[in-house]
Amino acid sequence: MRTKIKSILHSKSPELFLEKEVTIAGWIRTVRDQKSFAFIEVNDGSCLANLQVIIDESLKNPDFTTGASISVTGKLKQSPGKNQALEIHASTIRLYGKSDPAKFPLQKKRHSFEFLREIAHLRPRTNTQGAVLRIRNALAFATHLFFQKRGFLYVHTPIIAGSDCEGAGSMFRVTTLDPTQKNKDFSQDFFGKPAYLTVSGQLEGEIIACALSDVYTFGPTFRAENSNTSRHLAEFWMIEPEMAFADLKDNMECAESYLKFCVQYVLENCIDDLQFFDQFIEQGLIERLIHVKETPFEHLPYTKAIEILQKSSQNFVFPVEWGIDLQSEHERYLAENYFKKPVILTDYPSKIKAFYMRSNDDGKTVAAMDVLVPKIGEIIGGSQREERLDILQQKILDFGLKSEDYWWYLELREFGTVPHAGFGLGFERLILFVTGMENIRDVIPFPRFPGHADF
């Protein structure tokens, strides 16, 4: 029976393994050949660390090279070396798959992240990608744990949508019609109307929240924006809770508690990987995460944020005036430089926010919120939803949308409307924030962006 390396190296009672026979399996990272024996470093992806294997002359094989896959059976012993506490003295070793060292692209030297994106089928074997994927797994588990503990129900919303939740129009179309056909008749298409890959599960989430109270979605979303920035992907994952009988204050509390819970979870369960990122990616990462976990978020109205930005001595690329949609440089200045902690901005101008956000009494702003964090800027966007039928009907018209496309959304307000709120978090941005990685393409296994849909 195979034992994972993590189970050995991270055991609370490693002495239970000593002098016991174990079997591990994984991929060779390095081989150091001596005259009568050899050292092989094996990694199986369960943790950052390798496990050292010692083989004698009789077990040597020229095919034991970097990248090859093997299984090893032998006794676990204390290691006299400085870099490891335990090692396996092999009694048998099996070669599963060879790896030509002349061709294998992952050698000892450090490779650029750009190069690794070109070999997405092999990059999970690197220390960085392995650590990213383990933290991604931990954050996904923490997400479910947080909402389940709060009594939220996990729901699945459609990937194929018939309307644009955000009103932005940058959507991938789903069609079975001949792409060379001009003047397409979408009444003859598979769904009898234009259909798209979803940009958000929010609207459908509202439907279920208006029956089951508190729900959340966690699934893929798509944006057909021709954007080549380090913060955007064409396919990414979104976490979207929706809460019935809740207002903006409830929404802010949930968002802040969720982020702190996720940070706490990785600090408790992924410390080896975080230490790796702290050493090689962002020095001071762990200190930053502890600060986020222990510090109350700043609450700030949009109007006050504009005043702070205008009075700053920063030379922003994008000019600051009331009514603008804040850019990343503005958001990061507030979170990194001015407050030095996460900030929740509220009460944005209605003209720069989506139609479904609840109008404030001033007639100019909406009950929206964005959570800004250091290094990333906006990580969460949300709002109290407009639950008043007459106001929502007018807003749909003001935004140039068709009421018939949202008839069901309007009926939610007609039959037992309730105050409700929710937010969306881009999962990959959360991983960027927790790991210190710079490019969003490096925190998703197979990034999709303009010109790239490999693997």
N, C-alpha and C positions, 0 to 999 in steps of 0.2 A: 504494500500500500504506500502510495507516495505521500510524503510530508512536505508541505510548503515551507519555503525558507523562512518566511515571516513567523510561522508557528514555532520555529526553532529559536531564531535570533531575538524575537520579541516575547518569548515565553516569560511569564511571571516566575516560573520555576525551571530555569534552564538545566539545573542539576538533574532533573528527571530524565533528560536525554543523554546525559554523560554515560559513556561506555555502553550505550544501547545502539543496536543496529537500526539505521534509518535509510530510507530511500528518497532521494530528491531527483527532480528532473528540471532541466532548463536549458539555457543557451550559454555557451562559453563566451565570457568576456575577454579573458586573457589566459595565456599559457606561458609558464616559466619553466623551461626544461633544464634540469640538472643532470649530472652524469647517471646517477642511479635512481632518480625519482623526478617527479615533476609536480608543480603547483598549478592547479586549474581553478580559476575564479568562475563560479556559476551563478547566474541570476535567472529567477523564474518570474519576475515581474510582480511578485506579491509584496515586495518592499524594495526600498532603495538599495539596501546592502546586498553584496554578493556573499556567497558562502565558499570558503576555500576548501578545495579537495586535494588531497595528497595521494598520488598514485606511484606505485613502485615500477621498476623496470619492466616487469612482466605485463603490465597493463598499458604501457605506452602504445600510442597509435599515431602515425603521421597525419591522420584525418582529424585529430583533436585540435582544431584551429578556431580562431575567433569567429563566432557566428554559428558554429555547428551546434546541433542539439543532442543532448545526451541525458541518460539517467545514471545515477550513481547509487550504489548500495555499500554501506560501510559503517564503521563505528564512529560515533561522534566523540571527540576528545577536546580537552582544553588546548588552546593554541598558545605556544610560547611567543608568537609574534605580537608586535605592538598594535597592528591595525585590526585584529580580530580576536575575539575571545574563544571562539569555537571553530573547529575544523573537522572534516570527515576524512578518515583514513579508509580509502576505497578498497573493497574486496572484489567487487565486480563493477564493470562500467559498460554501458550499452550505447552505441552510436545510433541515433535515429536519422539524422540528416547531415550530410556533409556541407561545408561552406568553403568555397575556393577563396583563399586569402588574397589571391591576386585580383579577384573581382569584387569581393565583399566591400561595399562602400563605407561601412562604419568601422573605421580603425581607431587607434588611440587618440589621434589629433581631434581637436574640437572643430565641429562643423558649424557653419552659419545656419541660422534658422531658415533663411531663404533656400539654401541647398536642401535642407531636410524636408521642406515642403514638396520638393520635387520627387522625393522617395517616401511618400506618405505610407507606403506598405511596410517600410522598415523603421521609420522614425520612432514608433512606440518602443523600440528596443533601446533607445537612448535614455540616459539618466533623466534628462529634462522632461521628455515626453512621458516617460513612465511616471514621474512625480506628478505631472499635470493630470494625467488620467486617473491616478489614485485620488487626488484631491477633487477632481471632477466627480468621481464616484461618491466620495464622502459628502460633498455639498448636495448632491442629488438625494442621498439618503437623509441628510439633515433637513432638507426641504420637506420631504414627506413626514419625517418625525415631528417637525415643528407644527405643521398644519393638522396632522392627525391628533397630536396631543391637545390641540385647541378645539377639536370636534369638527373640523372641516371635512367635507367629503371630496375625494379625488374624482374628478369627472373628465370625460374625454369629449372634446369638441371637434367639429369637422375640420379636416385639412383642406377640403374643397369647399369654397365659399361662393355665394352668389352676390355678395356686396362687399364694399370696401369699408371696413370698420373705421379707418383713420381718415378717409376722404382724400387721401393723397394721390391715388391713381397709379402708384408705382407697384403694380401687381403682375405676377406671372399668370398668363391665361392658360386654362386647361381646355383643350378642344380635340375633337376627333376629325374635324374638317380638314380638307386638303390645304396644306399651308401655302400652296401656289395659287389657290383660288382667290380671285379678286371679288370684292363686294360680298363677303361671306354672309350667308343667311343663318344666323345663330338659332333661329327657330328649328332648323334642321340638324342642329348639333346634338350631341349625346344628351345634354340636360335640357334642351329646348330653349336655352338662353345663354348668354355669356357666363362663364364660370372661371374662377381664379383659385390659385393657391392662397391660403389664408395669410393675412398679416397679423391676426390676433384672434384668440378664442374668447375675447371679452364679451361680445354681444350675446353669444350663446351661453357663456357663463352666467350672465345676468338672468337669462331665462330660468336656469336651474336654481340659482340663488333665490329667485322670487317664488320658489316652491320649497326648497330645502334649507334655506337660510344662509349657511356658510359653506362655500365650495372653493375648489382651486383646480386649475388646469396646469399641466406641465407637458408641453409638447412642442413640436417643430413649427416654426413660422417662417414666412418668406417675404422678401422685399426685392423688387426688381429695380433697385436704384443703381445707377452706374457710378458706384462710389468705390474708390480704391484707397480708403483711409485705413488706419490701424484699428479703427473702432467699429467697422461695419462689415457685415457678411450678408450674402444673399439668402442663406439658410442658417437659421440659428434657433435656439430653444428659449422658450418663454415660460415664466412662472406667473400665473395670473389668478390671484384670489379675488373672490367677490363675496361681499358681506351684506346681507339684508338687515334692515333696521339699524343701519350704521351711517355715521356722518364722517366728515373730513377728519375730525379729531380721532375717531376710532381707526380710520385708515392710516393716519400717521403713526399711531401707537403700534399697529400691527407691523408696518413696514420696518420701523426701528427695532422692534423686538425680533423680527425675523432675521435681519442682518446680524444683530448681535448673537443670536442663537447659532447661526451658521459659522461665524468667526470662532465662537467658543468651541463648537464641535470640532473644527479642524485643529485648533490649538490642543485639544485633548486627544485627538485620534490620529493626527498626521504630523506630529512634531518632527520626525526625521526628514520628511519631505519639505516641511517649512524651513528647517535649518539649512537644507540644500539650497533652497531659493534665497534665503537670507545671505548665504555665502557667495553664491554665483550670479544671482539675478538682481536683487535689491537689498543692499545692506541696510539693516534696520527694519526689515519687513516685520519680524515678529514683534518688535517694540511698537510698530505702527498698529498692528492688529490688536494688541493688548490695549492700546490707547482707545481704539474704536470700541472695543468691548466694554470698557469701563467708563466711558465719557458720555454724558447725555448729548444727544444731537441738538444743534442750534435750530430754532424755528424762526423763520424770517419771511415777511411778505415780499413779494416780487418788487413792489414799489420801493421798499427800503433797500433791497439789493441793488436796484438801479442807482440809487443815491450813493451807496458805498462805492460802486464801480466808477461812477462819474467823478467822485472825489479822490479816487486813488491816483497814484502817480504812474500807473502802468501805461505803457504804449500798446494798447490793444490793436490787433489787426482789424477787428470789426468794431466800428464805432458804437458807443453805448447811448441809447435813448429809450425812454419809456415806450413800450409797444414792440420792441424787438424780441425775437426768439433768442435767448441767450446761447452763445457759442461755447464750445468746450473751454476756450481760454478764460471766459468769464466765470464759468462754473468752477474751474479748478482754482482760480484766484480766490474765490470765496471760501472754498473748502481747505485749500492748502496754505494760503498765505494769510488771509484775513482772520478766519475763525480757527484754522488749524485743527479741524475736526469735521465730521459729516454735518451737512446742513440740509434742512427740509425747507424748500421754498414753496410758498403758497400764494393763492389769489393772483393768478396770471391774467393778463388781458385776454378777453374772450376771443378776440380775432386771431390769436395765434394758437388756440387750443381747439380740440375736437368738438363736434356738435353736441355730443352726449354729456358734456360736463355741466354741472349745475350752475346756473347764473346766480351771481351774488346780488344783493339788494342795490348795489351802486350802479348796476346796469352796464358796467364796463369790464368787470372781471368775473372769473369763474372760480368755483371751489376746487381748484386743481392743486396738485402737489408734485414736486420733483425732489428726489433725494440725491444730493450731490456728495460725492466722496473724493478724498485726495487721490491723485493719479488718474482717475477715470473721468470725473465730472458726473454727469447724470447716470445713475445706476438703476433708479426706479422712477417711473412716471405713473401718476394715478389721479384719481379725483373722486369726489362725491358725484354720483350720476344724477342727471336731471330727471326727477320723478314726476314732475307736473306736466300733464298731458298737453295743455294749451301752449305752454312755453316751449316744450320739445317740438311740437308741430311747427311752430314758427321758426325755430332754430334750424330745422331740417330744410325749410325753404330758404332761409338766409344763407345757408351754406351751399345752395345750388344743388341739393340732393333731391331725389324723387321720393315722395312720401310712400308711393306704392312699393318701393324696395324695402321699406322699413315698417310695413303694416303690422307685422307681428310685434315689433319693438314698441310701437305705439300702443298696441293692445295690452301690453304689460302694464302700461300706465292707466289704461281704461278699466281693467279688471283687478282691483285690489292692489293699487300702487303702494309702494313703501319707500322710505328713504333707504338708499343703499349706496355702497362705495366699494372701490377696489383699486388695484394697481397692477402694473406689469413690470417684471424684472427680466432683463436680458441675461440669461444664465451665463453666457460666455463673458459678459462684463463682470459678473460676480467672480468668476474664476480669475480674470485678469487682476481684480482688486486683491484677491486673497493670495495669489502667487507672486505678484509683482512683475509678471510677464508684460511685455510692451505691445505685442501685436495680437489682436484677437484671432488671427489665423493660426496661431500656435497653441490655442487652448481648446480647439475642437478637432476631433480625430481626422476628419476629411473636410477641409474648408471649401466652401463654395463662394466664389466672388467673380467679378466680371472676367470672362475669358478662361475660367478654370472650373471644370466639372469633372475632374479625373477620378479614377477609382470608383 
